[in-house]
Amino acid sequence: MAKMLSGVRAVVRQMLTDELVSSDTDYAWTDDELDLYINDCLAEIAEYKPYEVKETLTTTADSRELDLSVIDDLVEVKKVEYPVDEQPRQFRNFSVWGDILRMALDSAPGAGESVYIYCTKYHSLSDTVSTLNPTLERLLVLGVSGRAAVAKARAQINAVNIGGAGVASNVQNWGLAQLALYRGGLNSLIIPEMSEEYPTE
């Protein structure tokens, strides 16, 4: 079962040994700090493995163009299907300029016809929604805990630490090790893309 935002924060705090405190005020990292790293890592993960979704847009009369601005968090359009639900599937060539997608059709469709847009989006993570699978969740935790540790270590380099002078460098080394695992995991997600051309009508 996917973890929501509070669950991801809790796992990150366990990684950072920051969970055994009596109240929020005792945390070494505030929720806002962790959320900053979470959002940054989510955007980076989407560059390697975005959220894949099918959206339905509706045509306007005598127009081959569709408005993509209605699709939240859009990264890229991968395929366009029109007309929909045919066998075999009717994928179309298309071009995108800004928020406008133009289908390569010999004749313009009528009004109110459905067009399936197969696209990628940025991942979402809140206390009610998560688009991450377990593999991406694990990568997120590694990336967030690594960044949080490195940032805290840099802030403490010249501070007097209870654990001794080596505390900051030990924390930084641990954080860098987590980031190395995170980067390796991101690189393993890369799959070469193949372009496809479809026959026109």
C-alpha angles and dihedrals in degrees: 000000000000118000118234124222095278090049092051090049090051093052091047090052089051090052089050092043086237098126103081098083134115098235144359090266090066095056116115088215123040121222089250091056092049092045089055090056091042093054092045092051092045090057091047093048089053089059088062103029114009126188110272117216143159116231127188119222127180127230126234121221116283094356131117090192130098129193110237094184089088090067109087120221093004116178104171142341111236105176139005122208121199130190091025132230096015123143113260096030114255105226116180137207112245145170130216127211115176107310095341123097116194119199118216099234130150090222130025118249125242126252123290099018119144122243121189114221114198104200147152126242140185113271120260126217124175137132089278105031137045126171093183124110118214093267093053091043090056091049090049091053091049092049096046096045091047094050093044092050094047092048092049092046092052090051090052100044093105097029126103106252126203091220094052139263094303096060096091095047091046091051091047092050091049090049092049090051090053090049091051089055089047093051091047090051092050092051091052089060094063113113119177112246123229120208120223132202120202129204116258122236 
